[in-house]
Amino acid sequence: MVKRKRTQKQVSSKKKQPQRWHATPLKGSFMAFSILGFFVTAYLVYPMSQSYGVAFMIVFIAMFIASLISMTKAPLLE
């Protein structure tokens, strides 16, 4: 029976540089969905329940802002 030696991996002491942030391209339907969702929430959900209405509107505003950032910062795909 042959005994194998366990090898230990060397841990490097170098710190990894953080990678630069890159925006990903989003589809145009994402922006359309955020606008439509905001208006549906404002006219149908908000009058029935203000807390849910505000929460959903914040989500759809965040989606809209993400789509604007994606339009301006994402690399062009050809």
C-alpha positions as CSV (number, residue, x, y, z in Angstrom):
1,M,0.0,0.0,0.0
2,V,1.4,3.4,-1.1
3,K,0.9,6.3,1.2
4,R,0.4,9.6,-0.6
5,K,1.6,12.9,0.9
6,R,-0.9,15.6,1.2
7,T,0.2,18.8,-0.4
8,Q,-0.8,22.1,0.9
9,K,-1.6,24.9,-1.4
10,Q,0.4,28.1,-1.1
11,V,-1.8,31.1,-0.2
12,S,-0.6,34.2,-1.9
13,S,-0.4,37.3,0.1
14,K,-1.2,39.5,-2.8
15,K,-4.4,41.5,-2.6
16,K,-6.6,41.2,-5.6
17,Q,-7.6,44.5,-7.1
18,P,-11.4,45.0,-7.3
19,Q,-12.7,44.7,-10.8
20,R,-14.2,47.7,-12.4
21,W,-18.0,47.9,-12.4
22,H,-19.7,47.3,-15.8
23,A,-23.3,47.9,-16.6
24,T,-25.1,45.1,-18.5
25,P,-27.3,45.9,-21.5
26,L,-31.0,45.5,-20.7
27,K,-33.8,45.0,-23.2
28,G,-36.1,47.8,-24.2
29,S,-39.1,45.9,-22.8
30,F,-37.6,46.3,-19.3
31,M,-38.0,50.0,-19.6
32,A,-41.5,49.7,-21.0
33,F,-42.5,47.3,-18.2
34,S,-41.2,49.7,-15.6
35,I,-43.2,52.7,-17.0
36,L,-46.3,50.6,-17.5
37,G,-46.0,49.1,-14.0
38,F,-45.6,52.5,-12.4
39,F,-48.8,53.8,-14.1
40,V,-50.8,50.7,-13.2
41,T,-49.6,51.0,-9.7
42,A,-50.4,54.7,-9.5
43,Y,-53.9,54.3,-10.8
44,L,-55.0,51.0,-9.5
45,V,-53.0,49.9,-6.5
46,Y,-52.2,53.2,-4.7
47,P,-55.9,54.2,-4.2
48,M,-56.7,50.9,-2.6
49,S,-53.6,50.5,-0.4
50,Q,-51.2,53.4,0.0
51,S,-48.4,51.4,1.6
52,Y,-48.3,48.8,-1.2
53,G,-48.7,51.5,-3.8
54,V,-45.7,53.4,-2.6
55,A,-43.6,50.2,-2.3
56,F,-44.4,49.1,-5.9
57,M,-43.8,52.6,-7.3
58,I,-40.4,52.7,-5.6
59,V,-39.6,49.3,-7.2
60,F,-40.7,50.5,-10.7
61,I,-38.8,53.7,-10.3
62,A,-35.7,51.7,-9.5
63,M,-36.2,49.6,-12.6
64,F,-36.6,52.7,-14.7
65,I,-33.4,54.2,-13.3
66,A,-31.6,50.9,-13.9
67,S,-32.7,50.9,-17.6
68,L,-31.5,54.5,-18.0
69,I,-28.1,53.6,-16.6
70,S,-28.0,50.6,-18.9
71,M,-28.7,52.8,-21.9
72,T,-25.9,55.2,-21.1
73,K,-23.2,53.0,-19.6
74,A,-23.5,49.6,-21.2
75,P,-21.2,48.6,-24.0
76,L,-22.6,48.4,-27.5
77,L,-23.2,44.9,-28.7
78,E,-23.0,44.5,-32.5
